[in-house]
């Protein structure tokens, strides 16, 4: 999944896979998280928002999307 850098004080980059409806968010301070069941329209709204962090907080963070922290590069 390609991660796209975003201009935000909280979010560093966002990735999305439409086929699986998986949204990945790299937070600047807390790491990489994966949200499942996120519709493509929600991802599009996040990426076109004037404030990525505010849009994420309002529509995804407390939404119905199961979340898990991803540990990359750990054996």
C-alpha positions as CSV (number, residue, x, y, z in Angstrom):
1,X,0.0,0.0,0.0
2,X,1.4,3.4,-1.0
3,X,1.5,5.9,1.8
4,X,0.9,9.5,0.8
5,X,2.4,12.3,2.9
6,X,-0.2,14.8,4.2
7,X,0.2,18.3,5.7
8,X,-1.0,17.9,9.3
9,X,0.3,18.5,12.8
10,X,-0.9,15.0,13.8
11,X,-1.0,12.8,10.7
12,X,2.2,12.1,8.7
13,X,0.9,9.9,5.9
14,X,-2.2,8.1,4.7
15,X,-2.6,4.9,2.6
16,X,-5.7,3.2,1.3
17,X,-6.6,-0.1,-0.4
18,X,-10.0,0.1,-2.0
19,X,-10.4,-3.6,-2.6
20,X,-10.0,-4.4,1.1
21,X,-11.3,-1.1,2.4
22,X,-8.2,-0.8,4.6
23,X,-7.1,2.7,5.6
24,X,-3.6,3.1,7.2
25,X,-2.6,6.3,9.0
26,X,0.9,7.1,10.1
27,X,0.7,9.4,13.0
28,X,3.6,11.7,13.7
29,X,4.1,10.6,17.3
30,X,2.3,7.4,17.9
31,X,3.0,5.1,14.9
32,X,1.1,3.4,12.2
33,X,-2.6,2.3,12.6
34,X,-4.9,0.3,10.3
35,X,-8.6,1.0,10.1
36,X,-10.9,-1.6,8.4
37,X,-14.2,-1.3,6.6
38,X,-13.5,2.3,5.6
39,X,-15.4,3.2,2.4
40,X,-13.6,4.8,-0.5
41,X,-15.7,8.0,-0.1
42,X,-14.4,8.4,3.5
43,X,-10.8,8.1,2.3
44,X,-11.5,10.6,-0.6
45,X,-13.1,13.0,1.9
46,X,-10.0,12.7,4.2
47,X,-7.6,13.4,1.4
48,X,-9.5,16.4,0.1
49,X,-10.2,18.0,3.5
50,X,-8.7,21.3,4.3
51,X,-7.6,19.9,7.6
52,X,-6.7,16.2,7.4
53,X,-6.4,15.9,11.2
54,X,-9.8,17.4,11.9
55,X,-11.5,15.3,9.2
56,X,-9.9,12.2,10.6
57,X,-11.0,13.0,14.2
58,X,-14.6,13.8,13.1
59,X,-15.2,10.9,10.7
60,X,-12.8,8.1,11.2
61,X,-11.2,8.1,14.7
62,X,-14.5,7.7,16.6
63,X,-16.4,6.0,13.8
64,X,-17.4,2.4,13.4
65,X,-14.0,1.3,12.0
66,X,-12.1,-1.4,13.9
67,X,-8.5,-0.2,14.5
68,X,-5.2,-1.9,15.3
69,X,-1.7,-0.7,15.6
70,X,0.7,-2.0,13.0
71,X,4.3,-2.9,14.0
72,X,6.4,-2.8,10.9
73,X,10.0,-4.1,10.8
74,X,9.8,-6.1,14.0
75,X,10.8,-9.7,14.1
